């Protein structure tokens, strides 16, 4: 049963039967306008992080650019647009699909593509509503230090870093998987 909706999500409260045959309810949130995540790297393989205020946690967090897609926009297009809007990054080539993230598969019906975006230049961010408190580049050791100290906790960012590491370890950047991003 649909209990709420806005332009980004639909919220359902469903009756369920558990494995032990007891009945109950389950909250499910659907994101009909899936977006994309952009892991932005430079020619030194440093990662761009934004310091953004998030209402859900009532505080600032370091994270990578992300956002909802627009009508008719591919995940690849969304990743490039979000990187430019939120940080001013201009891409050197089309984003490459690294994989997907299901942020909270217990209640959230959402599968978000994660793209590697290689930066060619930076300019002033194009979206005045997306003004980060800070924009900074981090090398791998600095990223690991932030995570170890509990200063890098955003699930999209941590997942994207793991996907990038997996592709780097395998010696590829995701180019062979790009067609699946257009889902």
C-alpha positions, 0 to 999 in steps of 0.5 A: 500500500502506497503511503507517501510520494514525492518527486524522488521516492515512493513509500510503501507499507506492505503486509508480509508473511515471514519464513516462520509463517507469522504476518507483519508489515514491511516498509519499502522505499522505491526510487523511480528516478534512479541517479548515479554516483561519480568517482572523480579522479585526476591524472595523479589518481587522487579522488575528489571529495566534497564536504556536504551538509546532509539533513538525514544525519544533521551534519557535514560528510565527505563524499563523492558527487551523486544525484538523481537522473533527469528524464531521458538521461542515462546513468553516464550522463547523470554522473558527468552532470553531477560531477560538473554541477557539484564540483565544477569538474569537466570530464576528459572522456565519457564516464566508465561504469565501475559497478552498482550499489544497492544502498539499503537492500532491506528497505530501499528499492534502488540500484545505483550505477557507479561511474569513474569520471576522469577530470580534465579541468575544473571551473566554478560549480554550475548548481548554486544549490549544491555548494559544498563547504569544501572540495578537496583531492585525496590520495589513496593513503589519505582516503584510507586514513579518513575511513580508519578515523571514521571521517569517511562514512558515506556508503556510496563513497566507500562502495565506489572506492571499493569498486575502483580498487577492484577494477584497478587490481584487475587491471581494468577501469570498467570499460568492458561493462559500460553498456549495462549502465544505460539500464 
